[in-house]
Amino acid sequence: VLLRASENILSLTATNLEIAVVEYVNAKSISNGTLTVPAKLLADFVSNLPKDDVNLKANGDKLAIKCGTYKSTVNGILADDYPELPSINENEALGFKIGIEAFKDAVSQVIVAASSDTSRPALTGVYFNSYEGDIYIAATDGYRLADRKFVEGVDQQIKAIVPASTLRDVLGFVNDSMDEVEILISDSLIRFRLGEIEVTSKLID
C-alpha cells in the first residue's frame, strides 16, 4: 500500500496493474511524504486497533504506528519504485452519475450472467453500451444473457467492456453513507468514484 501524506489528506493506494484503488482520509499531517508498506501486514495490525486516533510516523523506510497503548514498527519500501497509476483525461472521457441503490440493483442483476471462462475474455465482463440516449449494461456466458437499462438521458456514445471482477470489487466498497457513483470511461480505462474512494480499472478489449 502506498501511503501519501499531503495537505492534511492521507491517501492509501493499492494496485495489481489491472485495477487501482485509492482512498482519501482526512488527517493532520505535520509533514508531507510517501512510503510503501506491505498490505497484509498493515491490514492485520490495523484491524486489531481500538477506535482511537492513529499516529503514523515515517523515518526512512520504516513506519511507526501508534494508537492508544498499541504501537508497532513496519519495514516499508521507499515509494520511488511504486508503479505509476493509470490516469484518465477527464476532459476527453465520457462521464455520468447514477444513484447508489440503482447502481447496486442493476449491476447485481446483470453480473450473474458473466462468464468465468478466461479463455473468452470478452464474456468475463459487463458490456456498457448506449442506445437511443440511454445506457444499457449486459453480460452473457454464451448460454444466458442479462440485459437492462442502466442510466437514462445520456447523450454520449459509450461502448466498453468492464471486467466483472472490477464491478464486484466496486460493489464491495458501497456503504450506507454513499449517495451516488460517478463513472468516467476512456478508450482503455474506467474509473468509479464513490465518496472518498476511487477505483480505476483497465477495460477488456
Backbone hydrogen bonds, N-H to C=O, Kabsch-Sander energy under -0.5 kcal/mol:
donor,donor_aa,acceptor,acceptor_aa,energy
2,L,13,T,-2.9
3,L,1,V,-0.6
3,L,35,L,-3.3
4,R,11,S,-2.1
5,A,33,G,-2.8
6,S,4,R,-0.5
6,S,9,I,-2.5
9,I,6,S,-1.1
10,L,25,V,-3.2
11,S,4,R,-2.6
11,S,9,I,-0.6
12,L,23,E,-2.5
13,T,2,L,-2.0
14,A,21,V,-2.2
16,N,19,I,-1.7
20,A,200,T,-3.1
21,V,14,A,-2.8
22,V,198,E,-2.8
23,E,12,L,-2.2
24,Y,196,E,-2.0
25,V,10,L,-2.7
27,A,8,N,-2.3
29,S,27,A,-1.0
30,I,28,K,-0.6
33,G,5,A,-1.7
35,L,3,L,-2.0
36,T,77,I,-2.5
37,V,1,V,-2.4
42,L,38,P,-2.2
43,A,39,A,-2.8
44,D,40,K,-2.7
45,F,41,L,-1.8
46,V,42,L,-2.7
47,S,43,A,-2.2
48,N,45,F,-1.2
49,L,46,V,-1.7
52,D,50,P,-1.8
55,N,66,K,-3.3
56,L,54,V,-0.5
57,K,64,A,-2.2
59,N,62,K,-2.8
62,K,59,N,-1.6
63,L,74,V,-2.8
64,A,57,K,-3.1
64,A,62,K,-0.5
65,I,63,L,-0.5
65,I,72,S,-3.4
66,K,55,N,-2.3
67,C,70,Y,-2.8
70,Y,67,C,-2.5
72,S,65,I,-2.5
74,V,63,L,-3.0
76,G,61,D,-3.6
76,G,74,V,-0.6
77,I,36,T,-3.2
81,D,78,L,-1.0
82,Y,79,A,-1.7
90,E,88,I,-1.0
92,E,89,N,-1.1
93,A,89,N,-1.7
94,L,185,I,-2.9
96,F,183,I,-2.1
98,I,181,V,-2.0
100,I,179,D,-2.4
103,F,99,G,-2.4
104,K,100,I,-2.4
105,D,101,E,-2.6
106,A,102,A,-2.4
107,V,103,F,-2.5
108,S,104,K,-2.2
109,Q,105,D,-1.9
110,V,106,A,-1.5
111,I,107,V,-2.8
112,V,108,S,-0.6
113,A,110,V,-2.0
114,A,111,I,-1.4
115,S,123,L,-3.1
115,S,140,T,-0.7
118,T,116,S,-0.9
120,R,117,D,-1.7
123,L,120,R,-1.4
124,T,121,P,-1.7
125,G,122,A,-1.1
126,V,162,V,-2.9
127,Y,138,A,-3.2
128,F,126,V,-0.6
128,F,160,A,-3.6
129,N,127,Y,-0.6
129,N,136,Y,-2.6
130,S,158,I,-1.8
131,Y,134,D,-3.0
134,D,131,Y,-1.4
135,I,151,V,-3.4
136,Y,129,N,-3.4
137,I,148,R,-2.4
138,A,127,Y,-1.6
139,A,146,A,-2.3
141,D,144,R,-1.2
142,G,144,R,-0.6
146,A,139,A,-2.7
148,R,137,I,-2.2
150,F,135,I,-3.6
151,V,135,I,-1.6
154,V,133,G,-2.7
155,D,153,G,-0.6
156,Q,154,V,-0.6
158,I,156,Q,-0.6
160,A,128,F,-2.3
161,I,204,I,-0.6
162,V,126,V,-2.9
162,V,160,A,-0.6
164,A,124,T,-2.1
167,L,163,P,-1.7
168,R,164,A,-2.2
169,D,165,S,-1.9
170,V,166,T,-2.4
171,L,167,L,-2.4
172,G,168,R,-1.6
173,F,169,D,-0.8
173,F,170,V,-1.1
174,V,170,V,-0.7
174,V,171,L,-0.8
178,M,175,N,-1.7
181,V,98,I,-3.1
182,E,193,R,-2.2
183,I,96,F,-3.0
183,I,181,V,-0.6
184,L,191,R,-2.3
185,I,94,L,-3.0
186,S,189,L,-2.9
190,I,201,S,-2.3
191,R,184,L,-2.8
192,F,199,V,-2.9
193,R,182,E,-2.4
194,L,192,F,-0.5
194,L,197,I,-2.7
195,G,193,R,-0.5
197,I,194,L,-2.3
198,E,22,V,-3.0
199,V,192,F,-2.8
200,T,20,A,-2.9
200,T,198,E,-0.5
201,S,190,I,-2.7
202,K,18,E,-2.3
203,L,188,S,-2.5
204,I,161,I,-2.8
